[in-house]
Amino acid sequence: MSIDQLFNVKNGTFSYGREIVFTNLSFHLRQGVFYGLIGPNGSGKSTLIDLLMGTKILHSGSISFRSRVLQKYNRRELARHLALVPQHFVIGFDFNVYDIVMMGRHPHIPRFSSPAAHDLAIVDAVLSLLDIQHLQDRPVAHLSGGEKQRVIVARALAQETEVVMLDEATSSLDIEHTLEIMRILRKKVKGSKITVIAAIHDLNLASAFCDEFLVLKDGSLRDAGPVTDVLTQELLHDVFSVNATVLHHKGYPAIEFDMR
């Protein structure tokens, strides 16, 4: 296995009862790549993220992370490697913003110990990076949907993992904060060599920030590879049933939809 290979999925099959989601799914993911997970609604993007996070288990086949079967990691161990930014975040207690972001440090803090100066510094830095330090004492329940989502992104970044997964994580954000978060993640991929796996509906947004696409439809991986190779007029018609022209703008593809 290549030294930069993180995930290896082999012959994966998964279903919800009689509803088959994936059959014979195989691919690998590398370190230091921004992956866009794209496909129509119901194609299994969220399910695949759950499988890669280890919160769902394949019915057959295997998923390995760093050459080790994913299920052989315990939850705390995995949390030091993998962070998730979900589309919807629900918590049963009225924690404030600072407490939520500090939860990202819990996998690194020994049991029955308090956060160290290093942990406090990381949380302060992330609050500043996401421009939410002014919210740190506010209860999460009192935030807008967009503010909550920025807090959950901050929690994932405070976790300092080598992989960050996003499940439609920018869907409740305005365009300013969406671009801000995507730029932050892009810089971390380039500078810190983390791997980002993001389910994204907005194909133009995805093509502007992602290095490679994984394209899902009808229980299979339809295509995978560099964005400039994968995103074609034929793929848009075949996978998304839309007519569009793929243009090239500043080094990445941009989609011009046929509005007729």
WOMO-V525347 format. One record per pair of residues at least 12 apart in sequence whose ideal C-beta (glycine too) atoms are under 6 Angstrom apart, sorted by sequence separation. I is the first residue (numbers start at 1). J is the second residue. If there is no record, write none. Layout:
# WOMO-V525347
i=I j=J
i=I j=J
This chain:
# WOMO-V525347
i=11 j=24
i=12 j=25
i=212 j=225
i=233 j=246
i=244 j=257
i=105 j=119
i=212 j=226
i=213 j=227
i=232 j=246
i=244 j=258
i=11 j=26
i=231 j=246
i=243 j=258
i=9 j=25
i=10 j=26
i=54 j=70
i=9 j=26
i=210 j=227
i=213 j=230
i=222 j=239
i=9 j=27
i=132 j=150
i=8 j=28
i=130 j=150
i=207 j=227
i=102 j=123
i=7 j=29
i=22 j=44
i=101 j=123
i=217 j=239
i=231 j=253
i=5 j=28
i=6 j=29
i=21 j=44
i=149 j=172
i=186 j=209
i=54 j=78
i=130 j=154
i=149 j=173
i=207 j=231
i=215 j=239
i=5 j=30
i=6 j=31
i=228 j=253
i=4 j=30
i=21 j=47
i=146 j=172
i=4 j=31
i=80 j=107
i=145 j=172
i=146 j=173
i=182 j=209
i=79 j=107
i=126 j=154
i=153 j=181
i=53 j=82
i=53 j=84
i=76 j=107
i=126 j=157
i=168 j=199
i=126 j=158
i=162 j=194
i=163 j=195
i=164 j=196
i=165 j=197
i=166 j=198
i=167 j=199
i=123 j=158
i=122 j=158
i=97 j=135
i=98 j=136
i=97 j=136
i=100 j=140
i=96 j=137
i=97 j=138
i=96 j=139
i=14 j=58
i=208 j=252
i=14 j=59
i=94 j=139
i=95 j=140
i=207 j=252
i=12 j=58
i=13 j=59
i=207 j=253
i=13 j=60
i=94 j=141
i=13 j=61
i=12 j=61
i=11 j=61
i=204 j=254
i=10 j=61
i=100 j=151
i=104 j=155
i=204 j=255
i=10 j=62
i=103 j=155
i=203 j=255
i=101 j=154
i=105 j=158
i=9 j=63
i=97 j=151
i=101 j=155
i=104 j=158
i=100 j=155
i=104 j=159
i=8 j=64
i=101 j=158
i=7 j=65
i=89 j=148
i=89 j=152
i=1 j=67
i=85 j=152
i=85 j=153
i=85 j=156
i=83 j=156
i=83 j=159
i=83 j=161
i=82 j=161
i=81 j=161
i=87 j=167
i=81 j=162
i=82 j=163
i=83 j=164
i=84 j=165
i=85 j=166
i=86 j=167
i=87 j=168
i=85 j=169
i=49 j=165
i=49 j=167
i=46 j=167
i=45 j=199
i=34 j=189
i=32 j=193
i=31 j=193
i=33 j=195
i=34 j=196
i=35 j=197
i=36 j=198
i=37 j=199
i=31 j=195
i=36 j=200
i=36 j=206
i=44 j=216
i=43 j=216
i=36 j=210
i=43 j=217
i=38 j=213
i=34 j=210
i=39 j=215
i=34 j=211
i=35 j=212
i=36 j=213
i=37 j=214
i=38 j=215
i=39 j=216
i=33 j=211
i=39 j=217
i=33 j=212
i=35 j=214
i=6 j=195
i=27 j=221
i=23 j=219
i=22 j=219
i=27 j=224
i=20 j=219
i=40 j=240
